[in-house]
Structures are given as structure tokens and as C-alpha cells.
């Protein structure tokens, strides 16, 4: 976001959320380039703004949405945002499942994720007929197994090919289900920075773990694919994320890669060797206090990202340059004091712009997003929250 544009678009309630369309479009093009011809499925959890989902999907090379709840997937299908949603997480939302099995159109466009027979049982519990087939994908564990330890997100219990095959047979033998895909999300590769300028030794260790994970996962994917091939002709095999696109698409088993954070580039994605970040999402809050000559206090701003608590989950002051959080208060729900060389030049009423640590979560704090092109705000669009869409 340019310095010339770092002012609120009118007299608006804060926080003011902004997405820089020039950066967003450049990031979208870069994701497609990195995917090297394989489709990019946009991860809605990292966006949460329908207009931006549509914008990404309009970019050649993007195809389909990776959703995070079934309710969201049904809404996206009903609103015509997409006719292809793969829900990345299993669901036990019976009311949403009842809507799915009651709608042939939705059931044809939405694929649910399972990794346990119990997930199939929940679907069967909400229907009296298997007339509407439910599209199913299996999530297979993509973590690194080393010396009895598991490195990576604690997601699916499906690891060995024989266990995957047992669940696949169960899906295929049950009336009212169609097995259409597999997902393997290597979060320990896609979601961990590996080029931290102040942590070179740690970054080297991370790169080593990533390399070992890619090698091991390639063998596991191939073993699972070979075991499933006699049983079913899959439509899709989804994998990866923003930080792993190159290694994910290099695996011949994978048919598509997921990405979302790379469109907005929050601070957790600043230090990767695989791509150059172009920050695209910001929020602005006003200075409301000057408790001393070298401290400026803004209203609110305490939008802490999910995950293991630590300084990297805090929002980062971005503009004007030369501001930092205090060690005692950090980012607060109702006020955030700022120090640094620029603090003394701020006046009450000035806006301070921040970047959020984790993509998408910023927009849970506001109903609207202002879209910036060049140095002009060109449109105001609702977030999921603004549409009344809740998880």
C-alpha cells in the first residue's frame, strides 16, 4: 500500500480493512506461475471475502474453492461463487449435511472430507434415502514420521496405504456415496517459514525437515495411489499450500494445489525462499491518545492470530514506518500503545496501518473491505461476516 493511499477512505468506522488489488493480482499471477500448469484451488479460509474469491477464480489457472466448513460451501454454491467446493475438514454439522443431501445441485458441486467411518455414519443419520449421492474425498496424513515422532499438522489418522484402502472400500460399498478424491496437506512444508533473517540456524533445520518431508510424502502418495488405482478412478488429488507449491506440483500423483495465504501475504508468510511476498491486506486504526512525547496509542488493534501463542501471532505496525509494539502491552483489545521513531510525529486522529499475522482471520473483525487500486479506493465489498456467514 503506497504512502499516498495511507488515509481512510472517507469518514468510516475503524478498524478499516484494505486490500491492495495490484498486489493481490500480482500474487495471483505468481501462484499460477509457481503451479506450473496444475490448477490452483483457492483456499477460502485464507480469504473470507466473496468478491476476492471471485477475483481469484477469474484468474486463468485457478479452479475451484477449498472450503473450511460445509455451511460455507453450501453458501458459496448457492450464491454462484463457484460450482466446485472441496471442504478441507470433516463435518459433523447435521443440519448442513441435511441440506446437502436434500439438494442434488449442491451434492453435485460440493465434496466433503472424511478420514473415519464415523463421518459416513453422520451423513447416513440425516437421510432416509441414498438417492442423492454425496461426493467424498479421503484425507491422508501428510506429516513427516521420523524416529517415532510426527512432524506436521495433527489431522488425519490415515497414514498407511492399507488403512486408506479399508476406508475407501467402505465408501465405495455404501449406497449414496461417491469416492472422488484424496487430499494430502503437508502443512509442515507449506506453512512454516524457512528463511528467517534473524534465525538462520533454525531456518536451515526447517529446510532440512521440509526436504525430508517432501521425499517421504512422495513415496507415501505413490503407495496410496497404487493401492487405490484398482478400486476407483479419482477425479482429483489435492495437496500443498502457498509455501510448498513447487514441490507439491512436482509430485506426479497430485492433480491440483491449494493456495490462499499467498494472495494476501500476511506476516507469517514474509520469510520463504520459494517466493517474494507482496503484502496485500492491511487494517487501519486511529491514534486516540498521546500518553507521552514518544508514545502514541491507537484504539483497538489487538487482532491476534490463531495457533501457538507467541510474538509472531501479533499484528505488525506497517505505516508509517518506524513503529513497534511495546513489550508490556503488545496489541490490545481496546488500545495498543506504539513506540519507535515515528510515534512522536503522530497526532490524535491519525491512522496507523497494520498487517495481520494470519491470512483471512483479519476479516472476522470487520463487515467490509475497501479495495485499493493504485492510490485510489475503488470499491467497498462485504466480508463473510458482512454477509452474515458464520462458521
VMD Tcl script that draws the C-alpha trace (Angstrom):
set ca {
  {0.00 0.00 0.00}
  {1.51 3.28 -1.10}
  {2.15 6.10 1.34}
  {-0.13 8.35 -0.71}
  {-3.03 5.96 -0.16}
  {-2.46 5.53 3.58}
  {-5.52 7.52 4.60}
  {-9.02 6.34 5.47}
  {-11.43 6.16 2.50}
  {-13.87 8.64 3.96}
  {-15.29 9.10 7.45}
  {-15.65 5.40 8.34}
  {-15.75 3.32 11.49}
  {-12.48 1.64 12.35}
  {-10.84 -0.75 12.01}
  {-10.65 -0.01 8.29}
  {-9.70 -3.13 6.33}
  {-7.99 -2.65 2.97}
  {-6.85 -4.98 0.20}
  {-4.42 -3.68 -2.41}
  {-5.70 -5.10 -5.71}
  {-2.44 -4.51 -7.54}
  {-0.61 -6.68 -5.03}
  {-3.45 -9.23 -4.94}
  {-3.44 -9.64 -8.73}
  {0.34 -9.88 -8.86}
  {0.27 -12.53 -6.14}
  {-2.42 -14.48 -8.01}
  {-0.34 -14.47 -11.18}
  {2.72 -15.59 -9.23}
  {0.83 -18.51 -7.66}
  {-0.26 -19.66 -11.11}
  {3.30 -19.36 -12.39}
  {4.63 -21.41 -9.50}
  {1.96 -24.09 -10.06}
  {3.48 -24.78 -13.50}
  {0.29 -25.73 -15.27}
  {-1.56 -27.53 -12.48}
  {-4.78 -25.88 -11.27}
  {-4.70 -23.73 -8.14}
  {-7.68 -24.28 -5.84}
  {-8.21 -21.12 -3.79}
  {-8.33 -21.71 -0.03}
  {-11.30 -19.70 1.20}
  {-10.23 -19.84 4.86}
  {-7.38 -17.51 3.90}
  {-9.63 -15.01 2.06}
  {-13.19 -14.87 3.54}
  {-14.31 -12.16 1.12}
  {-16.60 -13.42 -1.69}
  {-15.60 -10.66 -4.10}
  {-11.96 -11.60 -3.70}
  {-12.73 -15.31 -4.12}
  {-14.47 -14.43 -7.40}
  {-11.49 -12.31 -8.41}
  {-9.05 -15.15 -7.80}
  {-11.26 -17.64 -9.63}
  {-11.40 -15.29 -12.61}
  {-7.61 -15.55 -12.89}
  {-6.64 -18.16 -15.52}
  {-5.03 -21.06 -13.68}
  {-7.34 -21.00 -10.67}
  {-10.10 -23.61 -10.46}
  {-12.44 -24.36 -7.56}
  {-12.51 -23.48 -3.88}
  {-11.02 -25.30 -0.91}
  {-13.61 -24.53 1.76}
  {-13.38 -24.94 5.51}
  {-16.99 -25.61 6.59}
  {-19.89 -27.28 4.87}
  {-22.19 -24.33 5.62}
  {-19.74 -22.05 3.85}
  {-19.52 -24.45 0.91}
  {-23.31 -24.57 0.55}
  {-23.49 -20.76 0.66}
  {-20.77 -20.36 -1.98}
  {-22.58 -22.83 -4.24}
  {-25.98 -21.18 -3.70}
  {-24.56 -17.71 -4.42}
  {-22.91 -18.90 -7.62}
  {-19.41 -18.03 -6.42}
  {-18.27 -21.47 -7.61}
  {-19.65 -24.82 -8.69}
  {-16.71 -26.74 -7.23}
  {-16.02 -26.73 -3.48}
  {-13.81 -29.24 -1.74}
  {-14.39 -28.95 2.03}
  {-10.98 -29.39 3.63}
  {-12.17 -30.51 7.07}
  {-14.60 -33.27 8.12}
  {-18.01 -32.13 9.28}
  {-20.50 -33.35 11.87}
  {-22.88 -30.44 11.20}
  {-26.08 -32.42 10.81}
  {-28.25 -29.52 9.70}
  {-25.76 -28.60 6.94}
  {-25.49 -32.26 5.90}
  {-29.28 -32.46 5.75}
  {-29.27 -29.51 3.36}
  {-26.57 -31.18 1.27}
  {-28.40 -34.50 0.83}
  {-31.66 -32.66 0.08}
  {-30.13 -30.75 -2.84}
  {-28.97 -32.68 -5.91}
  {-27.36 -29.50 -7.25}
  {-25.34 -28.85 -4.09}
  {-24.39 -32.51 -3.78}
  {-23.05 -32.43 -7.34}
  {-20.86 -29.40 -6.63}
  {-19.64 -29.95 -3.05}
  {-17.19 -32.64 -1.91}
  {-16.91 -33.44 1.79}
  {-13.78 -34.70 3.53}
  {-13.66 -37.89 5.60}
  {-10.96 -39.82 7.40}
  {-13.11 -42.09 9.56}
  {-16.14 -44.35 9.09}
  {-17.87 -42.23 11.73}
  {-18.02 -39.34 9.25}
  {-20.04 -41.54 6.87}
  {-22.32 -42.57 9.72}
  {-23.15 -38.94 10.45}
  {-24.20 -38.41 6.82}
  {-26.38 -41.50 6.88}
  {-28.00 -40.35 10.13}
  {-29.58 -37.32 8.45}
  {-31.11 -39.02 5.42}
  {-33.78 -41.59 4.81}
  {-32.73 -42.27 1.23}
  {-29.46 -42.62 -0.63}
  {-30.98 -41.19 -3.81}
  {-28.70 -38.13 -3.70}
  {-25.07 -39.31 -3.83}
  {-22.59 -37.47 -1.65}
  {-19.16 -36.74 -3.09}
  {-16.37 -37.81 -0.74}
  {-12.63 -37.25 -0.56}
  {-10.26 -39.01 1.80}
  {-7.68 -37.02 3.73}
  {-4.43 -38.92 4.11}
  {-1.87 -37.88 6.72}
  {0.94 -35.87 5.13}
  {3.11 -35.37 8.21}
  {6.73 -36.39 8.48}
  {7.30 -39.56 10.51}
  {10.81 -39.69 11.94}
  {12.08 -41.78 14.85}
  {8.58 -42.42 16.10}
  {7.67 -38.73 16.05}
  {5.10 -36.97 13.89}
  {6.08 -33.57 12.46}
  {3.24 -31.59 10.90}
  {-0.44 -30.81 11.46}
  {-2.32 -33.38 13.54}
  {-5.05 -34.07 11.02}
  {-5.90 -37.46 9.54}
  {-5.41 -40.88 11.19}
  {-4.97 -42.38 7.72}
  {-1.29 -43.00 7.12}
  {-0.52 -46.41 5.69}
  {-1.98 -47.43 2.33}
  {-3.83 -50.45 3.73}
  {-5.80 -48.28 6.15}
  {-6.66 -45.86 3.37}
  {-7.89 -48.75 1.25}
  {-10.12 -50.06 4.06}
  {-11.89 -46.71 4.33}
  {-12.06 -46.37 0.54}
  {-13.81 -49.75 0.31}
  {-16.28 -48.65 2.96}
  {-17.13 -45.53 0.94}
  {-17.46 -47.48 -2.28}
  {-19.65 -50.18 -0.76}
  {-22.07 -47.83 1.00}
  {-25.07 -46.67 -1.03}
  {-25.26 -42.92 -1.54}
  {-21.53 -42.09 -1.58}
  {-19.06 -41.41 -4.39}
  {-15.33 -41.50 -3.75}
  {-13.88 -38.77 -5.97}
  {-10.63 -37.60 -4.44}
  {-7.79 -37.59 -1.95}
  {-6.20 -34.74 -0.02}
  {-2.68 -34.65 1.45}
  {-1.87 -31.33 3.12}
  {1.80 -31.01 4.05}
  {1.43 -28.10 6.47}
  {4.94 -28.61 7.83}
  {6.21 -27.66 4.36}
  {3.56 -25.22 3.18}
  {3.05 -23.23 6.35}
  {6.44 -22.83 8.04}
  {8.85 -20.01 7.08}
  {12.32 -21.22 6.12}
  {14.31 -18.04 5.50}
  {14.12 -16.06 8.75}
  {16.90 -13.45 8.59}
  {17.38 -13.44 12.38}
  {17.14 -17.23 12.77}
  {19.49 -18.67 10.19}
  {20.32 -21.85 12.10}
  {16.65 -22.60 12.74}
  {15.80 -21.87 9.11}
  {18.42 -24.38 7.98}
  {16.87 -27.04 10.23}
  {13.41 -26.23 8.87}
  {14.65 -26.58 5.29}
  {16.12 -29.96 6.16}
  {12.84 -31.14 7.67}
  {10.97 -29.88 4.64}
  {13.24 -31.75 2.28}
  {12.87 -34.98 4.26}
  {9.11 -34.50 4.40}
  {8.79 -33.97 0.64}
  {10.79 -37.13 -0.05}
  {8.83 -39.25 2.41}
  {5.46 -37.89 1.35}
  {6.15 -38.53 -2.33}
  {6.67 -42.22 -1.54}
  {3.53 -42.35 0.63}
  {1.39 -40.66 -2.01}
  {2.59 -43.10 -4.63}
  {1.91 -46.10 -2.39}
  {-1.61 -44.88 -1.64}
  {-2.27 -44.07 -5.30}
  {-1.10 -47.52 -6.39}
  {-3.32 -49.17 -3.77}
  {-6.40 -47.16 -4.76}
  {-6.00 -47.46 -8.52}
  {-7.66 -50.92 -8.83}
  {-10.63 -49.67 -6.80}
  {-11.52 -46.24 -8.13}
  {-10.72 -43.70 -10.81}
  {-10.19 -40.50 -8.81}
  {-11.15 -37.06 -10.13}
  {-8.68 -35.11 -8.00}
  {-5.70 -35.32 -5.68}
  {-5.26 -32.10 -3.73}
  {-2.10 -31.10 -1.91}
  {0.11 -28.36 -0.70}
  {-0.30 -24.71 0.08}
  {1.29 -21.34 -0.61}
  {4.69 -22.25 0.80}
  {5.04 -25.64 -0.91}
  {3.66 -25.12 -4.40}
  {6.81 -26.03 -6.31}
  {7.44 -29.32 -4.51}
  {3.74 -30.23 -4.41}
  {3.11 -29.82 -8.14}
  {6.33 -31.69 -8.90}
  {4.71 -34.84 -7.46}
  {3.02 -36.63 -10.41}
  {0.31 -38.04 -8.13}
  {-1.01 -34.55 -7.27}
  {-3.50 -33.10 -9.74}
  {-4.06 -29.70 -8.09}
  {-2.55 -27.46 -5.44}
  {-4.33 -25.32 -2.84}
  {-3.32 -21.74 -2.03}
  {-4.87 -18.77 -0.31}
  {-2.44 -17.03 2.02}
  {-0.23 -16.23 -0.94}
  {-2.92 -13.91 -2.29}
  {-2.93 -11.60 0.74}
  {0.51 -12.44 2.23}
  {0.16 -11.94 5.99}
  {3.30 -11.56 8.11}
  {3.64 -15.29 8.75}
  {4.47 -15.64 5.04}
  {7.16 -12.98 4.88}
  {10.19 -15.26 5.02}
  {10.05 -18.07 2.48}
  {12.75 -18.96 -0.01}
  {10.17 -20.09 -2.57}
  {8.54 -16.71 -3.29}
  {8.79 -12.96 -2.77}
  {5.96 -11.56 -0.62}
  {3.77 -8.69 -1.80}
  {1.66 -7.69 1.22}
  {-1.91 -7.04 0.07}
  {-4.07 -6.84 3.23}
  {-3.98 -4.14 5.90}
  {-6.10 -2.67 8.65}
  {-6.10 0.89 9.93}
  {-6.90 2.15 13.44}
  {-6.76 5.74 14.75}
  {-4.46 7.33 17.28}
  {-6.64 8.29 20.27}
  {-4.04 9.08 22.94}
  {-0.58 10.61 23.32}
  {0.41 9.45 26.83}
  {3.92 10.82 26.34}
  {6.03 12.53 23.71}
  {7.39 9.23 22.39}
  {4.26 7.04 22.66}
  {1.11 7.07 20.51}
  {-1.83 4.87 21.48}
  {-4.29 3.59 18.89}
  {-7.83 2.39 19.52}
  {-8.10 -1.42 19.39}
  {-5.82 -3.33 17.08}
  {-5.44 -6.47 19.19}
  {-6.20 -8.93 16.41}
  {-4.06 -11.86 17.47}
  {-3.80 -14.77 15.04}
  {-4.69 -18.33 15.92}
  {-2.12 -21.04 16.56}
  {0.59 -21.45 19.19}
  {0.77 -18.18 21.12}
  {3.87 -16.10 20.51}
  {5.10 -12.74 19.19}
  {4.74 -13.93 15.59}
  {0.94 -14.07 16.09}
  {0.66 -10.36 16.88}
  {-0.26 -7.76 14.24}
  {2.64 -5.70 12.93}
  {2.59 -1.88 12.65}
  {3.24 -1.16 8.98}
  {2.72 2.51 8.15}
  {4.03 4.98 8.93}
  {7.33 3.12 9.12}
  {9.24 3.20 12.38}
  {6.60 1.98 14.84}
  {6.64 -1.04 17.14}
  {4.51 -2.64 19.82}
  {5.52 -2.34 23.45}
  {6.72 -5.39 25.32}
  {4.35 -4.83 28.23}
  {1.01 -4.30 26.47}
  {1.54 -5.72 22.99}
  {-1.62 -5.47 20.86}
  {-4.70 -4.88 22.99}
  {-8.41 -5.36 22.51}
  {-9.26 -1.73 23.29}
  {-5.92 0.05 22.95}
  {-2.46 -0.56 21.57}
  {0.42 1.76 22.54}
  {3.15 2.22 19.94}
  {6.72 3.39 20.29}
  {9.57 3.92 17.86}
  {10.94 6.86 15.87}
  {7.62 7.61 14.14}
  {5.47 7.64 17.29}
  {6.40 11.20 18.21}
  {5.14 12.50 14.86}
  {1.62 11.07 15.16}
  {-1.33 13.26 16.14}
  {-4.65 12.24 17.63}
  {-6.89 11.15 14.77}
  {-4.08 9.90 12.52}
  {-4.45 6.37 11.16}
  {-1.85 3.71 11.76}
  {-1.83 0.76 9.36}
  {-1.10 -2.79 10.49}
  {-0.64 -6.17 8.86}
  {-2.26 -9.24 10.35}
  {-0.21 -12.35 11.08}
  {-2.55 -14.92 9.53}
  {-4.47 -14.61 6.29}
  {-8.25 -14.44 6.31}
  {-8.65 -14.08 10.06}
  {-8.41 -10.30 9.82}
  {-11.79 -10.21 8.10}
  {-13.55 -11.82 11.05}
  {-13.18 -8.40 12.72}
  {-14.95 -6.30 10.11}
  {-18.03 -6.36 7.88}
  {-16.48 -4.52 4.95}
  {-13.24 -4.38 2.99}
  {-12.07 -1.40 0.95}
  {-10.36 -2.27 -2.32}
  {-7.42 -0.13 -3.37}
  {-6.07 0.20 -6.90}
  {-3.04 2.40 -7.31}
  {-3.65 5.28 -4.94}
  {-7.46 5.24 -5.13}
  {-10.07 3.28 -3.22}
  {-12.30 1.88 -5.95}
  {-14.84 -0.34 -4.19}
  {-16.21 -1.45 -0.83}
  {-17.22 -5.12 -0.51}
  {-18.64 -7.28 2.31}
  {-16.67 -9.95 4.11}
  {-18.19 -13.29 5.11}
  {-19.18 -11.57 8.35}
  {-20.82 -8.78 6.37}
  {-22.87 -11.37 4.52}
  {-23.95 -12.90 7.84}
  {-21.99 -16.05 7.09}
  {-20.65 -17.68 10.24}
  {-18.81 -20.93 10.73}
}
mol new
graphics top color blue
foreach p $ca { graphics top sphere $p radius 0.5 }
foreach p [lrange $ca 0 end-1] q [lrange $ca 1 end] { graphics top cylinder $p $q radius 0.2 }
display resetview
